[in-house]
């Protein structure tokens, strides 16, 4: 089936969920007037309710019904559109049939997963199929992991243009203001449950190259630990473990490998969370570290997880409008090169990073995949944001108000 035979450019799957509604609203306000967009979910009535509350541009969007447990409905859905953007998680529970339907249909796919095990399984199951059909399967199209992935991509591009050699010792420091949703918590819970059911998969989660397309070909470059005690950067900032570092770092390393290690064979990449300077920064770093360790331990133990479930946000919920509007994110990425030159990338934007800013990132990813095909890298299969969309996505996000800059340090 050719693109011209498809009824839609973009289908938002999971449109009645918390992030799905935000994505639909973003597209209603920012997609080109002639873009053919539809909403989809397992409940037509709920999707119609969402559509009724969207800006006027969306009032005539079709509503489609599809259930992740019904492969026939997913096949029909995937075949109807050029791009399927899905917010239906946890992806380990609900995502694989959607990925498989898109890979078979030659439909480009974008999601928001932060689940290492799901992405590893999806690579193994659909990469070859998607390459054959021409589908771009793109995971991690939100705050996890677009700022990380595009920053490393731009740093490598600048160093290459300057003849500075490959990247070494790349470190991202994340600062943000934002809330936590029930969907994010549910994804964390699902991965912990998967590890308890099959402890052997801990080796996958613990492998810094877990998402590599060719694990045996990876260099023996030592990678930073995913978590550790509070520490200080050379310029005096206190840092703590960043909850998404284990996932983001593996996405970035996959981007390097998919481009034949274009960032360098000595590429070392890690992420931490910035907590400020001085005594306040030290106290904050200690609190963040202790809280993260305690939360993960409590979620891993069924009795305490049941207690947490009573107080943590439920799936389908998230921060209120004020929190979404007042949030922000800023990622500062320092990089050394093989020649000794240093660079600094900055990625940032307004809005709660996991929700308002993520709606922008996923929305622009979907539009890039649907409308910019002649400018995208000539790749198919299981990809990352950097390898699937590269500078096309950077340009779109800059136009949407996000910052992506690289300069000598």
Number of C-alpha atoms within 10 A of each C-alpha: 10 8 16 10 11 15 15 22 22 26 30 27 27 25 30 27 21 20 25 26 22 22 26 28 22 20 26 21 14 15 18 12 11 7 15 18 23 24 26 26 25 19 16 16 13 16 24 20 11 21 26 13 12 18 14 11 16 21 14 11 16 16 20 20 17 21 19 17 13 12 15 13 16 21 18 16 24 27 23 22 26 28 31 30 27 27 25 26 23 23 25 19 14 14 21 18 19 24 30 22 23 30 29 19 23 27 29 27 29 27 24 28 26 27 24 21 21 19 24 17 14 20 21 14 16 22 21 15 21 26 18 14 17 19 27 28 30 28 26 24 28 27 25 23 27 27 31 27 27 25 26 29 22 20 29 26 17 17 25 17 10 10 13 17 20 22 29 23 18 21 21 26 23 24 19 20 16 20 15 16 20 18 22 23 17 20 20 17 17 18 22 18 16 14 17 14 10 10 12 10 13 14 11 16 20 13 14 21 22 21 26 22 19 12 12 9 9 14 13 9 11 12 16 17 14 18 18 13 11 22 18 17 12 7 7 12 17 26 29 28 27 23 17 17 23 23 23 25 26 23 31 29 23 24 27 24 23 19 11 11 17 18 27 19 17 18 24 20 25 23 28 24 23 26 26 18 18 11 10 12 20 20 16 19 26 20 15 20 21 15 12 17 14 12 13 14 13 16 20 18 13 12 10 13 17 12 12 14 15 9 8 14 18 15 17 17 15 20 19 10 11 10 17 21 17 13 20 20 21 20 24 22 24 22 27 23 24 17 13 11 16 20 19 20 24 20 21 22 23 19 24 27 27 26 27 27 25 23 27 27 30 25 27 27 28 30 23 20 28 22 16 13 13 8 13 17 14 12 15 23 23 29 25 26 28 31 26 25 24 18 18 19 24 25 15 18 19 15 11 14 13 21 19 19 16 21 12 13 11
